[in-house]
Amino acid sequence: MGNKSSLLLRAEEIAQIQEETGFTPNQIERLYSRFTSLDRGDCGTLSREDFLRIPELAINPLCERIVHAFFEDSTDDRVNFRQFMNVLAHFRPINSKKENGLNSREEKLKFAFKMYDLDDDGVISRDELLSILHMMVGANISQDQLTSIAERTILEADLCCQGKISFEDFCKALERTDVEQKMSIRFLN
């Protein structure tokens, strides 16, 4: 109420973002308020450093990969509000099984796959899987155990016997996983 950040979004911008992302106007305004509070330079965009100041993100072992996702479609080192919302939309809960927006099962799986595909070549290699596992568990598991987990995961998921996990392999491996629930954040109503 009286928050200057909510006044900077025009009704047509809110309607466009709602159409693209499925967020409600109230959620958009509240997320815009959060966005502007992170914008230290007050220039309408966020830098990687702005993201790294988010305490909940900073403690996440995949912090760097998550931040990378926000900048994937950016042509420079800054993200505007619309780009910010399009990434967040992947984590919006699905309201119906027929939903096909940025938060659909397939889009959530594509987003998750990209977290593992470090070199963006369309497959997850043993080394990429090892890197992600190392980010997630740190020094809590030995290198031999991590290697064993990575090799076993690829052996089980790699349906084409290429020694790598394709997106199709990834989807098949997760077909019994409730991705819609696990990749959803309850945003403010």
ABEGO torsion letter per residue (X at the ends): XGBAAAAABBAAAAAAAAAAAGBBAAAAAAAAAAAAAABAAGAGBBBAAAAAABAAAAABAAAAAAAAAAAAABABABBBAAAAAAAAAAABBBABAABABAABAAAAAAAAAAAABAAGAGBBBAAAAAAAAAAAAEAABBAAAAAAAAAAAAAAABAAGAGBBBAAAAAAAAAABBAAAAABBBBBX
